[in-house]
Amino acid sequence: MTDLRPDTRVVHLPKVQPEGSTPISTPIYQTSGFVFDDPAVFADGMGRPDAAFVYGRYSNPTTRVLEEAVADLEGGVAAIAASTGMGAINTIFLALLSPGDHVIAQHSLYGGTGHMLEELEARFKIDVTYVPEDDPDAVRAAVRPETKFLYLETIANPMTQVADLPGMCAVAREAGIPVIVDNTFASPILCRPIEHGASIVVHSSTKYLAGHADIVGGISVFADQELYLKVWKFHAGLGAAPDPFASWLTLRGIQTLPLRMARHTENIRILAARFAEHPAVEAVHWPGLPTHKSHALATKLLPEFGGVFSFDLVGGREAGERFMSSLKVALLAPSLGGVETLVMQPSTTSHRSVSDAALEAAGIRPGTVRIAVGIENVEDLWDDFAQALNPSD
Ligand SMILES: *Cc1c(COP(=O)(O)O)cnc(C)c1O
């Protein structure tokens, strides 16, 4: 290098080649592309995920470690990381659907996913049939020759209905239709949908996987190689790949995922029970309570019931707004799955574009409040909630 001039030497930086040791933490490969000695190896790496890394839009070594870690947690053969949860979901939709195709999806969907299905219907000639999340017969009745997949969510937002994964997947399997499951609310610590017959599992890794409210990200995990390769080829062209630093933060988050889930679920058990007993609370929506529609199914399917619950206050929307603005520890904010407890009102935020009739069908009232329980000391959380439930005290 020393025979080169300084303005070339600063461009071609020295390479560190450690011998006899490797880093404990996965390195962040913050590079757009990769350097080759052999043009044939370069050419061979194009268009496939199992050869040399070529370009950041296709693959990246830090992102690959994340993909292998989540594929392993979910019991899949491979995974594709994306820049957001919606990036992962839309990549699958666009890779698998053509005009004239039909999709079956559960009624209660994450708002962004429901909105994209409406777009596909309105502008791309995709037909969608909505079914209850726990009704295999409704799936059997909805199947057509042009049905491309069934779309479910393990635990739905914000009323926390639990999908009958074994029952719904069995019917789809008989009909030869792949099942896509959004497992964001459960995380692979509480549920591994592939074990129940799912073909693709998707996550907004923004939530529990990354777990610290510091990145947006998504990932899809595949039960078989054929579907993986089909979606990967589309992913490489679509351009929703994650930045390596976001992949690294997600990996760092995943290292404490089991610890965090244990704390989220321990805290929510205590809080949901206390809300259910409080005289200012009309109803608590959480599958861990015997009053919830999914309680029996959830008890069979899940060891714990996630970290999110919703509730209605006596006094409706005004009471809900007073509650939210009285909080001092819990934060008024979107999203979930981070270490902080976050509170929001679905009817005016995540579900604001949903019609009143559809809100009512989903059981969401104007005053329904959703709490994503964090990992704080549960008594500090309860003190905060108790004072906000009795604002006159
Ligand atoms: C947040 C979320 C998404 C979308 O993920 P983004 O990372 O926000 O794009 C999809 N599904 C569920 C269940 C979510 O909670």
The ligand as an SDF file (V2000), in Angstrom:
LIG
                    3D

 15 15  0  0  0  0  0  0  0  0999 V2000
  -46.2140   -3.9570   14.1810 C   0  0  0  0  0  0  0  0  0  0  0  0
  -46.8270   -5.1420   13.5420 C   0  0  0  0  0  0  0  0  0  0  0  0
  -46.6860   -5.4040   12.1670 C   0  0  0  0  0  0  0  0  0  0  0  0
  -45.9610   -4.4550   11.2430 C   0  0  0  0  0  0  0  0  0  0  0  0
  -44.6060   -4.3700   11.5420 O   0  0  0  0  0  0  0  0  0  0  0  0
  -43.7220   -3.0490   11.2710 P   0  0  0  0  0  0  0  0  0  0  0  0
  -42.3910   -3.4530   11.7910 O   0  0  0  0  0  0  0  0  0  0  0  0
  -44.3720   -1.9270   12.0110 O   0  0  0  0  0  0  0  0  0  0  0  0
  -43.7510   -2.8130    9.7860 O   0  0  0  0  0  0  0  0  0  0  0  0
  -47.2490   -6.5580   11.6670 C   0  0  0  0  0  0  0  0  0  0  0  0
  -47.9370   -7.4120   12.4520 N   0  0  0  0  0  0  0  0  0  0  0  0
  -48.1140   -7.1800   13.7740 C   0  0  0  0  0  0  0  0  0  0  0  0
  -48.8850   -8.1590   14.5790 C   0  0  0  0  0  0  0  0  0  0  0  0
  -47.5680   -6.0470   14.3720 C   0  0  0  0  0  0  0  0  0  0  0  0
  -47.7460   -5.8270   15.6770 O   0  0  0  0  0  0  0  0  0  0  0  0
  1  2  1  0
  2  3  1  0
  2 14  2  0
  3  4  1  0
  3 10  2  0
  4  5  1  0
  5  6  1  0
  6  7  2  0
  6  8  1  0
  6  9  1  0
 10 11  1  0
 11 12  2  0
 12 13  1  0
 12 14  1  0
 14 15  1  0
M  END
$$$$
